[in-house]
Amino acid sequence: MKAALRFVASVLMVSGVLMIADAGATLLWQEPVSAYMAQRQQNELEEAFAATPEDKPTPGRPPKAKPLPGSAVAQLRFPTLDRDSYVIEGTSTNDLRKGPGHYPDTALPGQSKTVAIAGHRTTYGAPFRTINRLERGERIDLRMRYGTYVYRVQKTRIVEPTELSVTDNVGYDRLVLTACHPLYSAAQRIVVFARLVKRP
């Protein structure tokens, strides 16, 4: 009986230590289990993005057809944050587990409209964890199959989750990044606005 109790106590202690370690890792970095899963998904998106499409794109010209849901559409780079991720088409819960997601109802780079991308900050690789550190004028690259588009940060805003106007078109090529705010909460949204400064 005592041996069984000692075993149960040991299991509970180890479980407690693992839970505390997981919570600490999440607070300091990101949720480790979902990060591992997201990295595997990112590797698959990278391979899919590198694959030659059936219809070879014209450099500097977006394709006429919309990307297929769940497909790899871009590589998003934050040079000043030393981060990059592959972007999936779609913003469903399942899509965002794989990486940042392109809002299907927004444009692609080069269409003189707003391109919008959503991402997580604490789970599934936390691709947007530090977007709050992006400052005015800093560079963001969006590499498409038909060329790389360079944006410069204009501003950052904190808005309510119901504020859908942030993805509206404004008459020029604009990139909008959205994520939950503050960290570990979905009470609001942090939105980074950037303007295109260089096209292929």
Short mmCIF file of the C-alpha atoms (twelve columns), coordinates in Angstrom:
data_MODEL
# 
_entry.id   MODEL 
# 
loop_
_atom_site.group_PDB 
_atom_site.id 
_atom_site.type_symbol 
_atom_site.label_atom_id 
_atom_site.label_alt_id 
_atom_site.label_comp_id 
_atom_site.label_asym_id 
_atom_site.label_seq_id 
_atom_site.Cartn_x 
_atom_site.Cartn_y 
_atom_site.Cartn_z 
_atom_site.pdbx_PDB_model_num 
ATOM 1   C CA . MET A 1   0.000   0.000  0.000   1 
ATOM 2   C CA . LYS A 2   2.799   2.412  0.924   1 
ATOM 3   C CA . ALA A 3   4.625   1.615  -2.304  1 
ATOM 4   C CA . ALA A 4   1.505   2.437  -4.308  1 
ATOM 5   C CA . LEU A 5   1.067   5.736  -2.465  1 
ATOM 6   C CA . ARG A 6   4.717   6.634  -3.059  1 
ATOM 7   C CA . PHE A 7   4.293   5.870  -6.768  1 
ATOM 8   C CA . VAL A 8   1.156   8.037  -7.001  1 
ATOM 9   C CA . ALA A 9   2.905   10.835 -5.105  1 
ATOM 10  C CA . SER A 10  5.893   10.629 -7.445  1 
ATOM 11  C CA . VAL A 11  3.648   10.787 -10.514 1 
ATOM 12  C CA . LEU A 12  1.813   13.803 -9.102  1 
ATOM 13  C CA . MET A 13  5.074   15.580 -8.307  1 
ATOM 14  C CA . VAL A 14  6.511   14.982 -11.778 1 
ATOM 15  C CA . SER A 15  3.233   16.100 -13.348 1 
ATOM 16  C CA . GLY A 16  3.293   19.257 -11.250 1 
ATOM 17  C CA . VAL A 17  6.865   20.067 -12.246 1 
ATOM 18  C CA . LEU A 18  6.044   19.522 -15.929 1 
ATOM 19  C CA . MET A 19  2.974   21.765 -15.693 1 
ATOM 20  C CA . ILE A 20  5.008   24.523 -14.034 1 
ATOM 21  C CA . ALA A 21  7.750   24.159 -16.653 1 
ATOM 22  C CA . ASP A 22  5.169   24.352 -19.447 1 
ATOM 23  C CA . ALA A 23  3.617   27.479 -17.914 1 
ATOM 24  C CA . GLY A 24  7.039   29.074 -17.512 1 
ATOM 25  C CA . ALA A 25  8.018   28.322 -21.096 1 
ATOM 26  C CA . THR A 26  4.729   29.768 -22.333 1 
ATOM 27  C CA . LEU A 27  5.218   32.975 -20.358 1 
ATOM 28  C CA . LEU A 28  8.837   33.471 -21.411 1 
ATOM 29  C CA . TRP A 29  8.711   32.161 -24.975 1 
ATOM 30  C CA . GLN A 30  5.697   30.250 -26.307 1 
ATOM 31  C CA . GLU A 31  3.629   27.147 -25.617 1 
ATOM 32  C CA . PRO A 32  6.141   24.331 -26.345 1 
ATOM 33  C CA . VAL A 33  3.821   21.497 -27.420 1 
ATOM 34  C CA . SER A 34  1.901   23.555 -29.976 1 
ATOM 35  C CA . ALA A 35  5.206   25.143 -31.066 1 
ATOM 36  C CA . TYR A 36  6.562   21.708 -31.964 1 
ATOM 37  C CA . MET A 37  3.395   20.898 -33.917 1 
ATOM 38  C CA . ALA A 38  3.497   24.263 -35.689 1 
ATOM 39  C CA . GLN A 39  7.137   23.782 -36.702 1 
ATOM 40  C CA . ARG A 40  6.258   20.520 -38.422 1 
ATOM 41  C CA . GLN A 41  3.433   22.313 -40.259 1 
ATOM 42  C CA . GLN A 42  5.797   25.156 -41.192 1 
ATOM 43  C CA . ASN A 43  8.229   22.654 -42.703 1 
ATOM 44  C CA . GLU A 44  5.411   21.285 -44.854 1 
ATOM 45  C CA . LEU A 45  4.369   24.791 -45.929 1 
ATOM 46  C CA . GLU A 46  7.978   25.599 -46.822 1 
ATOM 47  C CA . GLU A 47  8.174   22.532 -49.058 1 
ATOM 48  C CA . ALA A 48  4.826   23.359 -50.671 1 
ATOM 49  C CA . PHE A 49  5.878   26.966 -51.259 1 
ATOM 50  C CA . ALA A 50  9.158   25.889 -52.859 1 
ATOM 51  C CA . ALA A 51  7.412   23.467 -55.207 1 
ATOM 52  C CA . THR A 52  7.065   24.758 -58.745 1 
ATOM 53  C CA . PRO A 53  3.399   25.585 -59.441 1 
ATOM 54  C CA . GLU A 54  1.749   24.205 -62.564 1 
ATOM 55  C CA . ASP A 55  1.193   27.709 -63.899 1 
ATOM 56  C CA . LYS A 56  4.481   29.568 -63.630 1 
ATOM 57  C CA . PRO A 57  3.785   33.055 -62.268 1 
ATOM 58  C CA . THR A 58  4.827   36.181 -64.138 1 
ATOM 59  C CA . PRO A 59  7.376   38.141 -62.058 1 
ATOM 60  C CA . GLY A 60  5.724   41.125 -60.378 1 
ATOM 61  C CA . ARG A 61  2.223   40.131 -61.441 1 
ATOM 62  C CA . PRO A 62  -0.246  38.500 -59.012 1 
ATOM 63  C CA . PRO A 63  -2.113  35.476 -60.382 1 
ATOM 64  C CA . LYS A 64  -5.684  36.055 -61.510 1 
ATOM 65  C CA . ALA A 65  -7.000  33.038 -59.635 1 
ATOM 66  C CA . LYS A 66  -7.338  33.197 -55.843 1 
ATOM 67  C CA . PRO A 67  -5.070  30.901 -53.813 1 
ATOM 68  C CA . LEU A 68  -6.587  27.593 -52.791 1 
ATOM 69  C CA . PRO A 69  -7.684  27.358 -49.136 1 
ATOM 70  C CA . GLY A 70  -4.939  25.800 -47.026 1 
ATOM 71  C CA . SER A 71  -2.211  26.417 -49.598 1 
ATOM 72  C CA . ALA A 72  1.165   28.037 -48.906 1 
ATOM 73  C CA . VAL A 73  0.985   31.555 -50.330 1 
ATOM 74  C CA . ALA A 74  3.976   33.512 -49.013 1 
ATOM 75  C CA . GLN A 75  6.960   33.822 -46.733 1 
ATOM 76  C CA . LEU A 76  6.659   36.654 -44.214 1 
ATOM 77  C CA . ARG A 77  9.905   38.116 -42.860 1 
ATOM 78  C CA . PHE A 78  10.578  40.564 -40.036 1 
ATOM 79  C CA . PRO A 79  14.284  41.469 -40.475 1 
ATOM 80  C CA . THR A 80  14.476  43.633 -37.325 1 
ATOM 81  C CA . LEU A 81  12.835  40.921 -35.211 1 
ATOM 82  C CA . ASP A 82  14.858  38.100 -36.814 1 
ATOM 83  C CA . ARG A 83  11.689  36.099 -37.479 1 
ATOM 84  C CA . ASP A 84  10.081  34.577 -40.550 1 
ATOM 85  C CA . SER A 85  7.128   32.289 -41.241 1 
ATOM 86  C CA . TYR A 86  5.327   30.724 -44.151 1 
ATOM 87  C CA . VAL A 87  1.794   32.001 -44.661 1 
ATOM 88  C CA . ILE A 88  -1.216  29.789 -45.302 1 
ATOM 89  C CA . GLU A 89  -4.349  30.790 -47.201 1 
ATOM 90  C CA . GLY A 90  -7.122  31.084 -44.616 1 
ATOM 91  C CA . THR A 91  -7.651  32.253 -41.045 1 
ATOM 92  C CA . SER A 92  -9.688  29.423 -39.531 1 
ATOM 93  C CA . THR A 93  -8.596  27.918 -36.225 1 
ATOM 94  C CA . ASN A 94  -7.050  24.990 -38.062 1 
ATOM 95  C CA . ASP A 95  -5.232  27.270 -40.543 1 
ATOM 96  C CA . LEU A 96  -3.640  29.405 -37.817 1 
ATOM 97  C CA . ARG A 97  -2.294  26.291 -36.119 1 
ATOM 98  C CA . LYS A 98  0.016   25.936 -39.127 1 
ATOM 99  C CA . GLY A 99  1.233   29.523 -39.296 1 
ATOM 100 C CA . PRO A 100 0.111   33.060 -40.102 1 
ATOM 101 C CA . GLY A 101 -3.025  33.104 -42.255 1 
ATOM 102 C CA . HIS A 102 -3.918  35.340 -45.194 1 
ATOM 103 C CA . TYR A 103 -7.435  36.740 -44.970 1 
ATOM 104 C CA . PRO A 104 -9.068  35.246 -48.109 1 
ATOM 105 C CA . ASP A 105 -11.271 38.295 -48.672 1 
ATOM 106 C CA . THR A 106 -8.275  40.632 -48.917 1 
ATOM 107 C CA . ALA A 107 -5.928  41.205 -51.840 1 
ATOM 108 C CA . LEU A 108 -2.545  39.768 -52.745 1 
ATOM 109 C CA . PRO A 109 0.551   41.998 -52.941 1 
ATOM 110 C CA . GLY A 110 0.715   44.076 -56.102 1 
ATOM 111 C CA . GLN A 111 -3.030  44.620 -56.489 1 
ATOM 112 C CA . SER A 112 -2.965  48.165 -55.019 1 
ATOM 113 C CA . LYS A 113 -5.165  47.062 -52.152 1 
ATOM 114 C CA . THR A 114 -4.909  45.867 -48.553 1 
ATOM 115 C CA . VAL A 115 -3.227  42.532 -47.841 1 
ATOM 116 C CA . ALA A 116 -4.181  41.252 -44.370 1 
ATOM 117 C CA . ILE A 117 -2.546  38.449 -42.373 1 
ATOM 118 C CA . ALA A 118 -3.432  37.101 -38.910 1 
ATOM 119 C CA . GLY A 119 -1.203  35.179 -36.527 1 
ATOM 120 C CA . HIS A 120 -0.849  33.813 -32.996 1 
ATOM 121 C CA . ARG A 121 1.285   35.410 -30.290 1 
ATOM 122 C CA . THR A 122 1.649   32.649 -27.680 1 
ATOM 123 C CA . THR A 123 0.719   29.329 -29.292 1 
ATOM 124 C CA . TYR A 124 1.434   27.357 -32.478 1 
ATOM 125 C CA . GLY A 125 4.866   28.805 -33.049 1 
ATOM 126 C CA . ALA A 126 3.811   32.295 -31.911 1 
ATOM 127 C CA . PRO A 127 4.766   33.891 -35.250 1 
ATOM 128 C CA . PHE A 128 3.415   37.309 -34.192 1 
ATOM 129 C CA . ARG A 129 4.588   37.237 -30.565 1 
ATOM 130 C CA . THR A 130 6.790   40.322 -30.861 1 
ATOM 131 C CA . ILE A 131 4.979   42.390 -33.505 1 
ATOM 132 C CA . ASN A 132 4.366   44.967 -30.770 1 
ATOM 133 C CA . ARG A 133 8.097   45.762 -31.084 1 
ATOM 134 C CA . LEU A 134 7.797   46.821 -34.720 1 
ATOM 135 C CA . GLU A 135 8.474   50.529 -34.988 1 
ATOM 136 C CA . ARG A 136 7.609   53.090 -37.623 1 
ATOM 137 C CA . GLY A 137 9.814   52.726 -40.693 1 
ATOM 138 C CA . GLU A 138 10.942  49.185 -39.970 1 
ATOM 139 C CA . ARG A 139 10.939  46.734 -42.837 1 
ATOM 140 C CA . ILE A 140 8.614   43.796 -43.476 1 
ATOM 141 C CA . ASP A 141 9.160   41.490 -46.470 1 
ATOM 142 C CA . LEU A 142 6.455   39.415 -48.087 1 
ATOM 143 C CA . ARG A 143 7.944   36.936 -50.538 1 
ATOM 144 C CA . MET A 144 5.468   35.604 -53.064 1 
ATOM 145 C CA . ARG A 145 6.114   33.136 -55.861 1 
ATOM 146 C CA . TYR A 146 6.001   36.083 -58.258 1 
ATOM 147 C CA . GLY A 147 8.422   38.309 -56.338 1 
ATOM 148 C CA . THR A 148 9.262   39.941 -53.011 1 
ATOM 149 C CA . TYR A 149 7.319   42.966 -51.772 1 
ATOM 150 C CA . VAL A 150 8.919   45.280 -49.222 1 
ATOM 151 C CA . TYR A 151 6.792   47.249 -46.766 1 
ATOM 152 C CA . ARG A 152 7.624   49.854 -44.123 1 
ATOM 153 C CA . VAL A 153 5.689   50.059 -40.867 1 
ATOM 154 C CA . GLN A 154 3.394   53.079 -40.639 1 
ATOM 155 C CA . LYS A 155 1.780   52.623 -37.241 1 
ATOM 156 C CA . THR A 156 0.397   50.172 -34.687 1 
ATOM 157 C CA . ARG A 157 -3.082  50.321 -33.171 1 
ATOM 158 C CA . ILE A 158 -4.941  48.437 -30.443 1 
ATOM 159 C CA . VAL A 159 -8.572  47.823 -31.422 1 
ATOM 160 C CA . GLU A 160 -11.611 45.845 -30.347 1 
ATOM 161 C CA . PRO A 161 -12.108 42.391 -31.943 1 
ATOM 162 C CA . THR A 162 -15.189 43.770 -33.709 1 
ATOM 163 C CA . GLU A 163 -13.189 46.493 -35.504 1 
ATOM 164 C CA . LEU A 164 -13.249 45.001 -39.002 1 
ATOM 165 C CA . SER A 165 -12.475 48.226 -40.859 1 
ATOM 166 C CA . VAL A 166 -8.726  47.693 -40.324 1 
ATOM 167 C CA . THR A 167 -8.653  45.456 -43.401 1 
ATOM 168 C CA . ASP A 168 -10.482 47.939 -45.650 1 
ATOM 169 C CA . ASN A 169 -8.817  49.067 -48.880 1 
ATOM 170 C CA . VAL A 170 -7.268  52.537 -48.710 1 
ATOM 171 C CA . GLY A 171 -6.240  53.196 -52.311 1 
ATOM 172 C CA . TYR A 172 -2.659  51.913 -52.144 1 
ATOM 173 C CA . ASP A 173 -0.731  48.702 -51.433 1 
ATOM 174 C CA . ARG A 174 -0.927  48.177 -47.704 1 
ATOM 175 C CA . LEU A 175 -0.062  45.282 -45.403 1 
ATOM 176 C CA . VAL A 176 -2.081  44.719 -42.229 1 
ATOM 177 C CA . LEU A 177 -1.015  42.266 -39.531 1 
ATOM 178 C CA . THR A 178 -3.459  41.319 -36.763 1 
ATOM 179 C CA . ALA A 179 -3.098  39.315 -33.553 1 
ATOM 180 C CA . CYS A 180 -4.725  38.971 -30.158 1 
ATOM 181 C CA . HIS A 181 -3.765  41.509 -27.483 1 
ATOM 182 C CA . PRO A 182 -2.481  41.607 -24.811 1 
ATOM 183 C CA . LEU A 183 -0.410  38.427 -24.569 1 
ATOM 184 C CA . TYR A 184 -2.401  35.468 -23.192 1 
ATOM 185 C CA . SER A 185 -5.683  37.257 -23.896 1 
ATOM 186 C CA . ALA A 186 -8.118  37.719 -26.780 1 
ATOM 187 C CA . ALA A 187 -9.732  40.819 -25.269 1 
ATOM 188 C CA . GLN A 188 -8.406  43.119 -28.009 1 
ATOM 189 C CA . ARG A 189 -6.409  43.051 -31.220 1 
ATOM 190 C CA . ILE A 190 -3.022  44.543 -32.044 1 
ATOM 191 C CA . VAL A 191 -2.865  45.752 -35.638 1 
ATOM 192 C CA . VAL A 192 0.295   46.721 -37.528 1 
ATOM 193 C CA . PHE A 193 -0.122  48.820 -40.671 1 
ATOM 194 C CA . ALA A 194 2.636   48.973 -43.295 1 
ATOM 195 C CA . ARG A 195 2.897   50.568 -46.744 1 
ATOM 196 C CA . LEU A 196 4.508   49.059 -49.827 1 
ATOM 197 C CA . VAL A 197 7.798   50.769 -50.702 1 
ATOM 198 C CA . LYS A 198 9.334   48.318 -53.158 1 
ATOM 199 C CA . ARG A 199 7.854   45.820 -55.588 1 
ATOM 200 C CA . PRO A 200 9.557   43.228 -57.816 1 
# 
